[in-house]
Amino acid sequence: MGTPRSGLVPSLGVSVEESTPESGPEVEGVDGATAASASPAGPATAPGPLGLKAQLVRFVAIGVVAAAVDLGVYQLLLHLGVWAPAAKGISFILGTTTAYLLNRRYTFASSKGGSGRFLGFVLLYGSTFVANVAVASLVLHLMGAPSVGTPPLPGVVSWFVAQAVATSINFVVMRTVIFKD
């Protein structure tokens, strides 16, 4: 079998690598590839970070769910006569909370970090909160729509434009800064 690599059990050709609670134990094969091993609690999770394509697909799917929360609350509050910037702020917070919790669990689950990551999230979403409300308000202004008693069409258009801006910023910063491994 030749000279075994450091850390390998010569008779099996594998070694147990350090594991984390998030990923479970991993086993390294002779070729250097890692795979998650099964645990008594059931199958292990994927061992490493998702690639860009998988992250983007999950991010978009979760974004659709969070967007439904955001748009639904925004339209409900506008219908109830809430001032448009306040309605957008409330709906953004609820949609954002949904997106963060789901993305943390399913899109960027393999990343490590705790309070530092959460602080980064708060700073990012604080910034995009301001951008989101400002863009939605600007679009309503440009459409000549009132801030109170906003009709449905201008409300939806302003929401979509603001959401496109915020979503673009959020994905890039989450992937390259907050959840970067």
N, C-alpha and C positions, 0 to 999 in steps of 0.2 A: 504494500500500500504506500510505500515511500515514507518520507518524513511528514508526520502530522503537523498541521498548522497549529499555532498557539491557541489554546482554548478549545480544541476539538477533542472529542473522545475518539481515539483511533479506530476502535472496533465498529463504531457507528457512523463516523464521518459527520457528526453534527455537534453543535454546541448550543446550550441554552443561553440566550442573550438576556441582558437586563430588560425587565418589563416594567410597564407603567400601568396604573389602574385603568387608564383610558383605553389602552390597546391590548392588554393581556400579554402573556408570555409569547415570545417569538422564537422560532427555531431556525438556525442558519444551516443551510445545506452545504454540500461540498462545493457547489458552484457559487456560493456566496449569496444566493438569493434567500430572502427571509419569507417565512410564512407564519401565520398565527396558528398556535396550537389550540386544541380544544381544551376547555376547562370543565370541571365537574358541573359548573352552572350552565353549560351549553356551549354552542359554537362561539369562538372568539370574534372580535370585530376586525375590520381590515387593519393591517399592520402599519400602514404609512399614510401620508397625506394624499388626498385625491389630486389628480392632475387638473390642469386648467379646464379642460372640457367638462369633466365630471363636476367640478366645482361650479362652473358656469350654469350647467343644466340644473343642478340642485338650487343654486342661488335664484335662478329665474322661477323655478317652480314654487319655491318658498316666497319669492317676491309676489307671485300671483295671489297667494293666500293672504299675505300681509297687505297687499294692495286692495283686496276685497274688503278687509277690515277698515283700512284707511278711507277708501271711497265711500263705503256704506255709512260709516260714522259721519263723514263730511257731509254727504247728501242729507242724512237724517237731521243733523244740526242746522244746515241751511234751511231745510223744510220747516224746522221749528222756529226759524227767525233769528238764530244766533248770528252775531256779527261775523262776517266771513273770515277775517284773520283769526279770531278766537276758535271758530269751527275748524279751520285748517290746522291750527296748533294742537287742538285736542285730538283730532283724527290722526295727525302725524305721530303723536306720542303713542297712541294705541297701536297703530300699524307698525311703527318702529320697534316697539317692545315685542310684538309678535315676530317680526323678522329677526331680531337679535336672538331671541330664545331658540327659534328653529334653526337659524344658520349656525349658531354655536353648537348645537347638538348634531346636525346632519350634514352641513356643508364644510365646516372647518373643525370638525370633531377631533381630529388627530392633533391639533395644535395644543401646545402646553401654555400655561400661564393662568394667572388668577386675577388679582386686584389690578395689576398693571394693564392687563388686557381690557378689563372692564373700564378703567379710567380712560384708555384710548378710545373705547367705544363711546363713552359719554362725551368726550371732546369732539369726536367725529360727528356724532349725531346732534350735538349742540350746534355745530357749524352748519350741518345740512338742514337742521330745523329752521335756522334763520334764512338760509337760501330757499328752502321749500316754501315757507310762508311768504317771503318777499316775492318770489317768482309767481306764485298763485295770485297774490294781490296785484302785481304788475299786469298779469294777463287779464284779470278782471277789469282793471283800469283801462287797458288798451281796447278792450271789447266794449267799454262804456257801460258795464254792468254795475249795479249797486252793490255795496258791501253788506247791506242788510236786505233780506228778501231777494237774494240772488237767484235768478231763474236757473233751472236745471242745466240747460246747455252751456252757458258760460261757466257754471260751477264745475261741470265735468271737463270742459276744455282746460280750464285753469288748473284743475287737479292733475290731468295727464301731463301737461307741460312741466309743472313743478315736480311731479314724480319722476319724470325722465331725467331731469337735472340731478335730483337727489340720488336716484338709483345708480347713475353712472359714477358719481363721486363715491358713493358708499362701497360699491364693488371694488373699485381700484384701491381705495384706502384699506378696506378690510383684507384684501388679498395680499397687498404689498407691505402693509404696516402692522395692522392689528393681529391678524392670524398668520403672519409669516413665521415659518419655522426655520 
